[in-house]
Every structure is written in structure tokens, then in C-alpha cells.
Amino acid sequence: MTPSEPLAAHAWQARQAAGLLAALEAMEGTLALAEALLDQGRRIDLVGLEAEMERLCVASLAAPQGALGAVRLKLEALLRALDRLRAGLAPP
């Protein structure tokens, strides 16, 4: 192993963590927009949301150790946002 290999691995993990956190934040934005539209009485279409959430959860399981705390906080925030959104939706 060369001295630069641990640095490359660390840089890769940092990029992976940053990408995952950005994707989680983007989902927070999507859910906030859906909630705002719902609050205005607009109809919302959540098609595809479940599949995207599944991808985020799978990616979270592979998150670098150093990012786990931040990922957990983002996932908890997403869960609260989903609960609010679900509470605002009319029953089927």
C-alpha cells in the first residue's frame, strides 16, 4: 500500500458521504414542497417517492462510518417530514 492510498480512500469516502447527505437534503426539500402544496389544498403526486426513499435507505446502509451520525439525523428528519405529509393526506 502506498502512502497515497489511504488518502485516496478517505477522499472517496468523503465524496460518498457528501453525495449521500446532499441526496437526503434534496429529499427533505421535495417533502417540504409536497407539504406546502398540500397545505395550499393542492393535489400532490407521490409516485416514485417510495422507490427513491428505498434507494436512500440502501445508500445509507453503506455510508462511511464517519458520516453515520449525520446520516441518521437526516433520516430522522425525513421520517418526521413523511409523518407530517401522511397526516395531511386524505384517506384513500
C-alpha positions in Angstrom: 0.0 0.0 0.0 1.4 3.4 -0.9 1.1 6.4 1.3 -1.4 8.0 -1.1 -3.8 5.0 -1.0 -5.2 5.8 2.5 -5.7 9.5 1.4 -7.5 8.4 -1.8 -9.7 6.1 0.2 -10.5 8.9 2.7 -11.3 11.3 -0.2 -13.6 8.7 -1.8 -15.4 8.2 1.5 -15.8 11.9 2.0 -17.2 12.3 -1.5 -19.6 9.4 -0.9 -20.8 10.9 2.3 -21.2 14.3 0.8 -23.2 12.9 -2.1 -25.5 10.9 0.2 -26.1 13.9 2.5 -26.9 16.0 -0.5 -29.4 13.5 -1.7 -31.0 13.3 1.7 -31.2 17.1 1.8 -32.8 17.1 -1.7 -35.4 14.6 -0.5 -36.1 16.9 2.5 -36.7 19.7 0.0 -39.0 17.5 -2.1 -41.1 16.6 1.0 -41.2 20.2 2.2 -42.5 21.3 -1.2 -45.1 18.5 -1.2 -46.2 19.5 2.3 -46.5 23.2 1.2 -48.6 22.2 -1.8 -50.8 20.1 0.4 -51.2 22.9 2.9 -52.5 25.1 0.0 -55.1 22.5 -0.9 -53.3 21.3 -4.0 -53.2 17.7 -5.1 -49.8 16.1 -4.9 -48.5 13.0 -6.7 -46.1 10.9 -4.7 -45.4 8.4 -7.5 -41.8 7.4 -7.3 -41.3 8.6 -3.8 -41.1 5.1 -2.3 -38.5 3.9 -4.7 -36.3 7.0 -4.1 -36.6 6.6 -0.3 -35.6 2.9 -0.7 -32.5 4.0 -2.7 -31.6 6.5 0.0 -32.0 3.9 2.8 -29.9 1.4 0.9 -27.2 4.0 0.3 -27.4 5.0 4.0 -26.6 1.4 5.0 -23.3 1.7 3.0 -22.4 5.2 4.4 -18.9 5.6 5.6 -18.5 5.3 9.4 -17.7 8.9 9.9 -20.9 10.0 8.3 -23.3 7.8 10.2 -24.3 10.4 12.8 -25.2 13.0 10.1 -27.0 10.4 8.0 -29.0 9.2 11.0 -30.1 12.8 11.8 -31.2 13.3 8.1 -33.1 10.1 8.1 -34.9 11.0 11.3 -35.8 14.4 9.8 -37.1 12.6 6.7 -39.2 10.3 8.8 -40.8 13.3 10.6 -41.5 15.0 7.3 -43.1 11.9 5.9 -45.2 11.6 9.1 -46.4 15.2 8.6 -47.1 14.6 5.0 -49.0 11.4 5.7 -51.1 13.1 8.3 -52.1 15.8 5.8 -53.2 13.4 3.1 -56.8 12.5 2.7 -57.6 8.8 3.3 -57.8 6.8 0.1 
